[in-house]
Amino acid sequence: MHLLDASMLWGSAGGIRRVLQAKQHWLPSFGWRHTLLAPGARSDGAVDIASLPLPGSGGYRVVWRRGAAVKALERLQPDVIEVADPYTMAWAGLDAARRLQVPVVAYCHSHLPTLAALLAGGNGHTLSRWAERAARAYLQRLYGHFDHVLAPSRWVAEDLRAHGLAHVEYQPLGVDRTQFAPVRRDMRWRERWLRGHGLDARSHLLLYVGRFAPEKNLDLLARAVGLLGPGHVLVALGSGPRPPRGDQVLVLPAEKRPAKLARIMASSDVFVHAGDRETFGLAALEAMACGTPLVTSARCGLGELVRGVGTTLGSAQPRVWAEAMVEQIHCPSESARKAGLQRARAHDWPRLIAPWLERYRVQIEARRGHRPAPVPAAVERPSVVALR
């Protein structure tokens, strides 16, 4: 069987790219063929599509020609289509699936309503409430056309169901434990690496991995590390419009090599993430698999993932975060570390890919059991679109 993943969220080195790369890697071992259609995708089994850069996004590109995307999807002749973003590629996926008479699945990697509210000012302002309602209405209209909607956390699944989408299922993301593991810890390498970046080799290393965007609350992390004083450094790996700043902050490009990223994670003192709108938290799971202590937000999918195996905080006070960081640096819990490794084991990619593929298979067989219907017109796109 042939799965076609379609997404505009590929250009950045963030979590969605690593998820799509994992599917490219693992599906053949389950007897599936995998193809990726995305802007800038040029590797084996990947097809590029015309796009424009999205300014200030950290590497994302916009697919603006829906008709061209539909034709590209049709040419690839998949048995099932999955789209990883709710924009042009999602509408093109719906059109192509109806023409090919194959099922189409949406994966809700990002929570558009909360992001729309944030971009409209946040803090419960009238404009932000309107933006959130408009985004919810858009998602209900869009996702209502899909055969299936998958959510990375129970929080996302429950939220979508609560707002009128019944065909939603919880499908968590995974981690490659052959790459991300405690054996990647290398303190001699860490000392050389810190010195190579002009830092004291004895510095305590607090690591953030991900996009530099407003919803990640990186300023909070920078202020918290600043309160810890000399000898503590926040290392931020990623890209985007809002990098953290401060005397004790080192900003580096996103690390695309899994082995190198795993070594950095395993050799850090603490993994930190203050994002309060995360649908999952893939980097936190990878750090968990490396046995690295975690201090994260207690909200949304990230809090759901880390709760019970790391420190989760509901506060936006830098001092509270600083105190939690110090505790994890100097008094990490061995029981929490073991619990984290066990949770990462439950999220091992081969274990999670099997039920994911079973969902595709059920949809494919259900579709093949029906007589082909006439090809309908393109799905009408609503007028309100909250682009990020």
C-alpha positions, 0 to 999 in steps of 0.5 A: 500500500502507498501512503502519500504525506503532504505538508507545507511544514517541511522547510523548518528543522522542527518536529513535523519534519522529523515525524515525516522523516520517521515515517519515510524511514519506518514504513518500508519495514512494514511493507508500505510504500511512502512518498512525501509531497512538500515544498523543498523536499528533494530526497528519495521518495520525496517530491518538491512542489512550487512554493513561496517563502513564508517570511518570519516562519523559520524556513516554512514555505507556502503552497499557493496554487491549489490546482497544481497541488491537486495534479501533483497528488493525483500523479503520485497515485497513493492508496491513502493521503495524509495532510499535516497542515490545515492550509492549501495542501489540506484542501488539495488533498481533499480534492485529489482524494475525491478524484482518486477515490481514496481515503484522506486523513488529517493529522492535527500537528498544530492547534490553530485556534490558540495560535490564531488567538495569540497572533491576534493579541492574546490575553482574552482581547476581543480580537483574539477571541474573535480570531479563536472562534474564526479558526475553530469554525474554519477547522470544523469546516475543513476537518469535517470533510476528512475521513479521519482526523488524528491528534498527537495528544488526548488534549487535542483529541478531546478539544476537537471532539468537544467542538463538533468533530466526532471522527477524531482519534488519539495517535501519539508520535514516537521516538527513535530509541536507536538514536535517542538514548542515554548512551549518547551522553559524552561529557568529554565531547560536551566540554570541547563543544562548550569551549568551542562556543566560547563558554566555560567547559564547567557551565551548566547546560540548559537546552531548548530545541524547536522553533523560535516563535512567540508561543514558545515563550523563550523570553521566559526561559532566558530570564530564568537562566539569567537569574541563575547567574554565571555558570549557567547557559541556555542553548537554543537550537532552532530557527524562527523570528523570536530567538531568545536573547541574553548574556547567558543565551547561546543561539545555534542553528537547528541540528538536522542530524539525529545522532548529533542532536541526540548527543547534545540532548543526552549531554545536557543537564536539563531540557527546558520548554516553556511552550504553553500551546504545544500539541505534543512535544517531540523534542521533549520526548527525545530528551526523555529517551536520552535520560535528560531531566526535563522542566516544561510547561504544564499546559496542553499536550506538552504537559500531558507528555511530561507529567509524572516524568519531569517537572511541569510548571503552570507559572509564567514567573522566571523565578519559579522556572529558575528554582525548578532548573536548579533542582533538576541540575543538582538533585535530579530524580532517578525514579523520574528518569526511569519513568521517562525512559519507560514512557519513551519506550512506550513511544518507540516508533515501531510500536506506534507505527503499527496502529497508525498503519492499521487505521490507514488500512481500515480506511482503505478497505472501507473505501474499496468496499464501496462502488466508485462515485462520480468525481465531485467538484472541488471542495469549497474553501471557506472565506475565513482562513487563519494562516500562520 
